[in-house]
């Protein structure tokens, strides 16, 4: 998954205080020893057998050996690589950028190519070894990026009218991520004389790209750019944001007609990508804010109540009825419940779901709704809202980020620690029992450590992990600006 540029926001329905925590057994610390040690991950009520570390056991992915070591000439993240460790490639930003750096978006994998974007253009790299495959400069800066391209590998972005910092977002541009070729480009005239939009919120579902601007939403064909539908405001609720993927989810803000200063309510709906018509809608209670769409299918949404300092999880059935709504007993990052983050409705990189459960990076609740240390994975039953299991806490400084569910197992990234490089472990969806999947070399720890949890963007695709820095700086002598790092098959 990947993040759009900032967009709208809204409000929700007071949850029923449900919730559930597994058995009250003590959690044992998980230990990962680089260089021949063992990784032992414990869950409540379940303990996985000790597993061999990165010393060549058959259960550890061997990598393909194609990574060149990338990055600076004086730094090799694969130095001293051991048997069974996955080879790393690393690329630094080589483009001059303005001022104190710029935002970076992606990563998007299309076939054997992985793509990143900065405001001035996009770059495609070979997924296996990081070699640059193509570069596409843009005439004017990006001002909107969807979380993911279409199934055909086409991305539609927003671009500005000029290079001025105050210029408006005025056009849509299609880009083929497999080849780096620019496709159609169409203008989006201002909605009215007061429309000074400088950013678009974008989401792609099927052959539709949805464009959001203040109180306005339109749909266009990804294939040829023709308009499919425009804004509608049923019952006085106006568009606020959207989320794409296998389904198109809309978020609307519903002001209180009797109190213009009130926060009002927020409404979630599933939209027909071809027409924009709502298939169903659900309205949250007043003063609740829709924070994140954690999964589109099944649909799982995190919302929060700023004044009450609480948040909830709502799981929806296919017809829009509520499967469960719960108030978790654990904390998550603000990037995963939306607290303090007014944009990027699909920008939680630490959550994955299957038909019956949500798996999310979690930690002890903090003084705010933004928990900095998410050193566990919690499995939540979507039918009841209750915890099914949780892993043990990681050693200090390490966090856990569920990436995807594949073949009944939850692939999870564990960030580097004081003396350990990053790794991907595989957790059994049934009980959280763990086994190693990928281990990066010890020498890669330094490079991985600059991909800070609060700004990193992550993708897991084709058995590879891709880490993208959310912000990059201009190249300088003897000072690298790490842009993208990958290890895997």
Secondary structure, 3 states (H helix, E strand, C coil): CCCCCCCCCCCECCCCCCCCCCCCCCCCCCECCCCCCEEECEECCEECCCEECCCCCCCCCCCCCCCCCCCCCCCCCCCCCCCCCECEEEEECCCCCCCCCEEEEEEEEECCEEEEEECCEEEEEECCCCCEEEEEECCCCEEEECCCCCCCCEEEEEEECCCCCCCCEEEEEEEECCCCEEEEEEECCCCCCCCCCCCCEEEEECCEEEEEECCEEEEEECCCCCEEECCCCHHHEEEEEEECECCEEEEEEECCCCCCCCCCEEEEEEECCCCCCEEEEEECCCCEEEEEEEEECCEEEEEEECCCCEEEEEEECCCCCEEEEECCCCECCHHHHCCCCCCCCCCCCCEEECCCEEEEEEECCCCCCCCCCCCEEEEEECCCCCEEEEECCCCCCCCEEEEEEECCEEEEEECCCCCCCCEEEEEECCCCCEEEEEEECHHHHHHHCCCCCCCCEEEEECCEEEEECCEECCCECCECCEEEEEEEC
